Amino acid sequence: MRPRGLPPLLVVLLSCWASVSAQTEATPAVTTEGLNSTEATLATFGPFPSTRPPGTPRAPGSSSGPRPTPVTDVAALCVCDLSPAQCDVNCCCDPDCSSVDFSVFSACSVPVVTGDSQFCSQKAVIYSLNFTANPPQRVFKLVEQISPSIFCIHITNYKPALSFINPEVPDENNFDTLMKTSDGFTLNAESDISFTTKLDIPTTAKYKYGVPLQTSDSFLRFPSSLTSSLCTDNNPAAFLVNQAVRCTRKINLEQCEEIEALSMAFYSSPEILRAPDSRTKVPITVQSVLIQSLNKTLTRREDTDVLQPALVNAGHFHLCMNVVLEVKYSLTYTDRGEVTKADLSFLLGTVSSVVVPLQQKFEIHFLQENTKPVPLSGNPGYVVGLPLAAGFQPHKGSGIIQTTNRYRQFTILHSTAEQDCLALEGVRTPVLFGYTMQSGCKLRLTGALPCRLVAQKVKNLLWGQGFPDYVAPFGNSQAQDVLDWVPIHFITQSFNRKHSVLQDSCQLPGALVIEVKWTKYGSLLNPQAKIVNVTANLISSSFPEASSGNERTILISTAVTFVDVSAPAEAGFRAPPAINARLPFNFFFPFV
């Protein structure tokens, strides 16, 4: 029934207006919680309050049904908190940050944290900084936000849709019932795995580059200097990041026995997890302990027992013995990203009141399991007598390919007492830096051998197998730095003899001349040898073909020369400062 005198269309419009006004009428009040004595405030987010006239009835059923329960507590959510037990810069929601940290913040990197955007009403947290306070404070506001979209979840009338239904596990009591209600009952491999305990499932987690190394209680601490030269103990050691730092520690010599950072146990007691969140722990083993006296002499201890700092009175002075001066970690890892071994070396010393504050040194290095270090020919410049580092580039844009044996990367023909070229195939000698070398052999030519076959055989003897295309400029050059490597320039020269014009001749390569130009690079006090140019010149000559029954012997030779192309060293001096002084305009008054 509708009131008399009102058309049906007007009744429908009034009903829709009442329903919409009932939904937009109640905008929840928002409370704001401030940290560090920040007063709570009130805020309102969403559409304007409802303009429903007084006395307009609410739409039936608009407030029925439960509200959706938020899955995530936005007040406890912090998406920018990336470092455990350490304050992240400009992360206002980080619980590890204090008022001292807020003083160096510029702004909040994540100012607003919201919940599920599909709900018509959702919680939101707003973070800001109050720089007017002393010290600066963090402002925390928990508000109720209304979604402007008309396609949102307002009433939850089907509770099972908010969570996954737990399947009923068959047992001896409900097995017959499940058999009747289903077409059949089978157990597959997936269900078997779901019933097993998590302890039986092997972990697939692994350390990645830059990830902090986890320990049984937190992470492996690697002290370092951050904003100043003072040591900060909360810096985590990162996987595959080799570091060597020095920092200063202010100590009270009379309390040296109570400072943990001066004791060996502070660095050797943690146990590193083999992989992230793994139950396998890798203990840290002390490999060596060196003792440094006051006159800087070093003594190696036979045992590796953990020593504690001890305060000793020496007349009017106080000495603290067994203080940690240097710490060196050596961690062994696998190609699967797991830590298998952790070694530790200490340098202990005696500290007096003269050397306070104390300077400490910390190092950490990572070594891959079952790998051998590649020998270098110098660091950085070449060392006389070591082999040249060389390789070839398979295609443009790729790195330099090298053999693992550096003595087989750049080789020449090897000389023997027999001087038989055919017996020397595959026998090579390495090119050593700074050594001028010459080798050769003899080749017997008969009329039964075709000239083309002999020429190809001689080329193989001179070049060898896999003659390189590039030579490293320094002894420690990396293979991925292709632009730094020196390309080998190949030159071919041919000479015709006078008698070759009158009779048939055979063009054969007779010599390979390699010229290596190098220069002195760097400081005058410690110059480094650097290769700047390499030339390989293949010289061919024409020989008359041997007639049947006759033999002819030719000489095949290889020569390597090193040429110093260093420019005369000139000592450089800093330019004198230019004096740009201007006198006042009335300096010579009244004379001028």
C-alpha angles and dihedrals in degrees: 000000000000129000114274117258095030118110118229094247092057092052091053092050092050091051093051091047091053092049094050094044091050091056097046096040101079109060104173119237116252124223123204123208117199125201122221095029095312109158120241117251136188125242136172126213123183138042125339119279116278119274093205109152116244113270096025107138121238120246109262114251095016093121098034122110129044124286116246112268110234112244095205126045101227091194090065096038118104115172096180096054097106104148119067116232090358134096115249116217115258091359101132094181095055108118090206092066121098136191090273090058092048090059090068096044118110098192141330111280090206107031098170130039116188136182129223110341092204092073120089089222121034140162120253133185122211120198125195140155128244105210093174091072121083108253099023114255136211117238117213122193126183109196139172111240124200118212113234091210119101090211100073139117110264105155127030107212096160111056098182089064090069094065142022116270112245108234117235110251112222117240137160092282102050100027095100092047092052091049091056096046096048135055091239142333122236135165117218133186093266093057090048091054092049091056095050122091121260091239091072094054112089115234119245096194118122139176117262130199112290096010113135114252110247125222133191092272106021130321136316107275118221110185115223141152117264119171095356139018092269118110118255113201097193095072109117122226110241124219115259092000109125111206138178116182139164123208139168126241124198109217139174104233093211090058098044092116090062098048109099095200090064094055128086092225091065090066102030102043100070119093117217119222112240089226133000111292090000125148092217113094127201113209121218110243121206107226103177140005122199122193119211118199127208091267090055096252115146127221125184116221117226093217129048099217117150111258126202125218112262127199114222128187113222105182109286092352134076120220128192114204131199094029116162110246102163133021124190122187121196113188124187118208138179130232087256091067097255129134111230104169138021122193127184134196126192137200110200126189147171117260125203131187088263095068098044120149092059125224118213132187126211128188134178127185133179124216124189117232120254094009130121124215116252111242116238130218092219142334103260105328125043119270118222111256097024121112124262115255109232141156145153136254112231094200138354114283096024128108128259115281114217135177117245091237105074091196089065099050099084114020140158136200114298121228122223135179093255093056090207111150094197091056093049098063108132094011108117138167124213123248107242121204115256095009117117105214137186129182137165149159141203126254123199115214123204131179092247092069118080115235094233092053092049092049092052091047092052092049090054090051093051100042098035123199113320102000107199127250099201137039124205113246092215133029093247100041115146120237093229093060094081095160091061095055121098116238118224113240112219119208127182121200129183129198125192120209122221096245091052090077093061099047141019112293136196120220108220131170107244107174143021114205117191119192120191118193117198137172139199110257131192133009124010090232094055112015118187125217112242127181112226104170139017125189127186112195118191110199119199128190134190118244127186112253114253116244122234112287094017127100130206127194122211129184121238114196140177126199133187122193131181118211122195107218096173115146118234108280114248120192111232122218128194114255114257114255117263113237110221101179120156123197122216114267091244096045093116095040125166094017096059 
